[in-house]
Amino acid sequence: MNRQVLLRNAVTAVPVEADFEVVDAPMPQAGAGQVLIRTLLLSLDPYMGSAIKSRHMSAGVKPGDLMPGEALGVVTESRHPDFAEGDIVTSRAGWQAYSVADAPTPLLTGMAAALSPAATKLAPDGRVPLSAYLGVLGMPGLTAYGGTVDLLSPRPGETLVVSAATGPVGSTVGQIARNMGARVVGIAGSDEKCAYAVDRLGFAACVNYKNAAWPDALADACPDGVDCYFDNVGGGILQGVMGRLAMHARIVLCGAMEQYNSPTVLPGPNLGPIVGKRATIKGLVVYDFWDRMPHWRRIATDWIASGRLTFKEDRVEGLDAAPALFARLMSGRNFGKALVAVAPDQA
């Protein structure tokens, strides 16, 4: 049988473990031109909180549907000449132990390629763990790369602020900007996370937004204002950072955690500071950079091997543990990239 996690309830606020159901389903069968994949590792990501409310561009999830998600697995049966048993692949397998996938279609690019049900064969060189391909070498890392390098383009000496600073996107943003010569200030949800951002990630400072006086702490950390802001949460934190913008600041809107957990779409912040500071705002969709994944993986692998890029994981074992970890992720209680070791004996 094939272990799966389905959405049980319609979710209107912060999801809880009881909103999901673990079931046994028939084992999938690979057809002509397909491969059967055993999931080793499953990625849990904040965008799924938007998907279960049918607000995400990748599609909505209704009660009774398999939860979507990116996974890393091993081919256990191949009916395609380009794949062999034992190949390591990534795919949009969803929250399940086994899945069937097609081979990639070469003509697909961008969003079509990112959301394709096809499997992508990896060629790990042993310098990084396989789990990195779902985090810093996967969608979160590419998000950070595209948003930081292409959209914000921080210059040496400028101050870049990033929210959700110790998550897989935020921590990578900060380290990329640091490697580009920027001064990085993080915003995170605990003193422990802030200490990690400074001591381990090399940020100049980090502000705990759980403290009521965090805007004052941000002002102290950014005496010359914020030149670049990478926003992962929206809402009140975005509004607070906008009050500290430097002239001609750049803002990238990436995540919207406050929206993901709200039963209704929240009103936007006051945009007056954007006008006053002649600032610019750009929206970030990772699918626009999908064709550059191989390029980013080469850069990031070298940085990891040389110690210029590090990452942290929040891992649980067994598919049954996925709902609890996702609930922890969506309430901001995780610390690092949320991963499920579906096959702990191999992952």
ABEGO torsion letter per residue (X at the ends): XBBBBBBABBBABBBBAAABBBBBBBBBBBBBGBBBBBBABBBBBAAAAAAAAGABAAEBBBBGBBBBEBBBBBBABBABAABBBGBBBBBBAEBBABBBBBBBBAABBEAAAAABABBBBBBBAGABBAAAAABAABAAAAAAAAAAAAAAGBBBGBBBBBBGAABAAAAAAAAAAAAAGBBBBBBBABAAAAAAAAAAAGBABBBBAABAAAAAAAAAABAAEBABBBBAAEEAAAAAAAAABBBGBBBBBABBAAAAABABBBBBBBAAAAAAAGBBBBBBBAAAAAAAAAAAAAAAAAAAAAGABBBBBBBBBEAAAAAAAAAAAAAGABBEBBBBBABAAAX
